[in-house]
Amino acid sequence: MEYVEAPFTISDGIYGSTFFLATGFHGFHVIIGTIFLIICCIRQYMGHFTSKHHFGFEAAAWYWHFVDVVWLFLFVSIYWWGGN
């Protein structure tokens, strides 16, 4: 609903294009990360992880850190600076 009420569209220029592209890419990465965590949950349930063998879970944690840092950059550069 928020995108319908936005005062710009994807075809309004560089800000609209960048906003929707970056938001879409971020949403895509959130979906990938959610699938990653679901797979980790299934593997944990099946007993695939041990205290010595848990790289899949560690990779999922690092992936979410990456998504968080990118989101902070996007928020500051597009929503905060670009909104003024």
N, C-alpha and C positions, 0 to 999 in steps of 0.2 A: 504494500500500500504506500509505503514511503516513496518509492520510485515514481509512482503515478503522480504524486503531489509535488515532485521536485520541479523547480522553476527552469530546468534545462532538460534536454534530451540528448541521446547519443549523437545526433546529427547537428547539434548546435555549435560545435567547434571543438577546440582541443581540450577544454576542461570537461565537457560532457563525454567525449570519447575516452579520455584518460580515466575519468571516474568510473564509467561502466566497465571498461576493460579491466582495470585494477580490481574492482569489486568482484567481477566475474572470475578472474584468476584466483583471487583469495578464496572465494566460495568453492571453487574446484579443488583447491588444496585442502580446504577443511573437509570436504567429502572424502578425499583420498586418505587424510589422516584418520577420519572416523572408521573407514574400512580397515586401515592399518591396526587400529586399536581393537576392533571387533575380532580380527584374525588373531591378535595377541591374546585376547580373552579366551577364544576357543582353544588356542594352543596351551594356555595355562590350565584350562579345565581338563585337557587331555594329558597333562603332566609333561609337556615337552620342555619346560623351563626348569632349570636347577640353579643353585647358587653359583655354579661355575659356568653354566651354559644358558645364557639369556640374552644373546646379542639382538634377537628380533625385538624384544621388549625395549632394550636400550636404544635401538635404532628408532623405534616409534617415539620414545621420549625426546630424542634429539630432533626428530622431524617436527614435533609440536613446538619445540623451542624455536626452530627456524620459522614456522608459520607465525608464531607470536611476534618475533622480531620484525618480520616483514609487515605484519599488521600495524605495529607501532610506527614504522616508517611511513606506511600509507596514510595512517590517521593524521600524522603531523604534516606530511607534504600535501595531501589532497584535501582533507576535511578542514584542517586547522588553517594552514597558509592559504589554500585555494578558496576557502569560504569567505575570505575577507574582501 
